[in-house]
Amino acid sequence: MKYRLLALALAAATPAWAQSNPKFFADGPLMSVGSYYYPEQWPHDNWARDIKKMAEVGFQFTHYGEFAWTFIEPEEGKFDFTWLDEAVALAHQNGLKVIMCTSTPTPPAWLAQKHPEILMVNAQGRTMQHGSRQQISWSSPVYRQYVQRMVEAIGQHYGKDTRIWGWQLDNEPSHYGQYDYSPAAQVSFRRWLQAKYQTVDALNKAWGTAFWSIRYNDFGQVLIPNQQELIAQPAPAAALDFKRFSADEANDFLSFQYKLLRKYVPATQWITTNLMPEHVDVDPTHITGLDFLTYTKYLVAGYDKGVGEQGFRMGSPTSIAFANDLFRSFNGTTGVMELQPGQVNWGKFNPQPLPGAVRMWIWHAFVGGNKFVCNYRFRQPLTGGEQYHYGIIGTDGVTPSTSGQEYIKVIKELAAVQKQYRASATMPAAYRRRQAAVLYNADNRWEMDNQPQTNQWSFMDHLKRYYGALKQVGAPVDVITEAKDFTPYPVLIAPAYELLDKQLVARWRQYVQQGGHLILSARTGQKDRTGKLWEAQWAGPIVDLIGAKISFYDLLPETVTGTVAANSQTYAWNNWADVLEPQPGTEVWATYTNQFYAGKAAVVSRSLGKGTVTYVGPDTDDGALEKAVLQKVYQRAGIALADLPEGVIVDWRDGFWVGLNYSDKPYAVPVPALGKVLIGSSVLKPADVVVWKE
């Protein structure tokens, strides 16, 4: 009976997936495809040919201006839009919509020369120079004055222009893994701390500054915690607050631009920015106030080895999937503002993508609910820092690259699928019943990055073991924050949720009692929101919830393997293991089988009200244990699952099923007998796609 009630509740709930903002995209295709173009980087006599070619290959929009400040304002206070007006006119003449950008990542040389105080300072104390991008400090009031003048000028000029489809603020606002230690950032950090803590005594308490006599008498004594300037580690709470501040400062800088631009831009035009989902310094959950967020995604650059021997040519199946499910869940709307066009130049190594991979990525963006995909870039540059970066068009300026040919193919495929679209399509019941959420808070990542306790710990790898398992069982997923309601989701996973408060634990308890199935994992509940250990038994706030005491945790060298037994299977771990002591009524689902605590519980589960809560103590490398636990939770809940091999994705959108193969082995997708295959075939080769409707 409880499962029937849960199913009815789910049927009434609308997942974040389906809450797209009709104001901006109601009258357009399911997903538009476009490409970046830089008129300022090409001879004037190329423009008309290039824009015409862009339309001929099927692109529906283009993208101007995010790196063009020196052309928009070649001299201080003197703005020139004549060249950009011509580029906008060419796009319009060829039936292309335009995304217009603010040029804030690349201030002109005259500005840096006149005001070097706008430049960021890195952890080594070096002031960044003019000559690249994102070398500025978001905290600089002088820089913001110039940003205001430039943004208002472009807003006044194009704000009422109906040829402009939408706006992008900055470009990948980030310092690419670095942080700003400039005098302006120092002033802003102190102001942020004072607003948060009100008194220096409150800061001292939260940071634990009695340790090592760090204690402050006033906020003016507080410095940005910089490991490069310290003999030993800084106060962990100080390091965490600096990460929070840096993300909030990026948000403040973007919100500042948004408010300026919105004065001139009509409500029919959207304003967004593009972020890198897994990047650590600017977290998308901290960016608020924009109409929606979009993401940048490069899968093949030597950092992501994917699945199997050829995985390095395709990337991981969870890469685009995770970005889709995170960015879409904020308000139901997202897009890919920058997608890898083929081979790139800046990676660890830069392989050719497997033939078909670029097309597969675009279809993956489609099934993830994106409203548009924008390719970076239309032409391969002949000069500058990205000469070896593919474009849709090769170095001769006229011939499509191998990846360009894939774009041409998928644009035609999307048009064919669009004709089959029916607005009345509803999510299949069996698929919807698997709906899951992964609870994400960047604070947990930042805290554990600062205190990993083992060189093998990776928060994102840990999270993606659970996320990947959800995709393998065919579950639709939202990656959500605590701001969301948990109740629409039959399964909620909170991986390594180290920082929490008793209010969150109470929400989890209520969720479970009402019929939800909660999965918690290693390191959860160890600290409060400031990063302080509880003055209680280890992970005290969750002990009664999970029905088990966490006796201790263990960490192993890379050369030593721990083992766990569950359901007559043996699983390996050596990253992290919470050792558990179950309370009466709590089931043991897995036990440790070696080390001195052999026989102790590794995974426990208990019923609570109408639902269940399960705790997974080990963090594995292959994710096999995590997947087995997830399957058991679903099976106990009476929810039927798919069983997909690693590397295969099958998801649904707007009446269409899409199958994708990121593995290096063929896979026969179980297309139903009554299914109508629209694109491809049911037997997927590596980097292949099948689209069907029932």
Helices and strands as residue ranges (DSSP letters): H 2-12, G 16-18, H 22-25, E 32-36, G 39-41, H 44-56, E 61-64, H 69-72, H 82-93, E 97-101, H 109-114, G 116-118, H 141-158, E 164-168, H 183-197, H 200-207, G 211-213, G 219-221, G 227-229, H 236-262, E 270-272, E 274-275, G 284-286, E 294-297, G 311-313, H 317-331, E 336-339, H 357-367, E 372-375, H 402-418, H 429-433, E 436-439, H 442-450, H 459-472, E 477-480, E 491-494, H 502-513, E 517-521, H 540-546, E 548-554, E 562-566, E 569-573, E 576-582, E 587-592, E 601-608, E 611-616, E 618-619, H 624-636, E 648-653, E 656-661, E 667-668, E 676-679, E 683-684, E 689-693
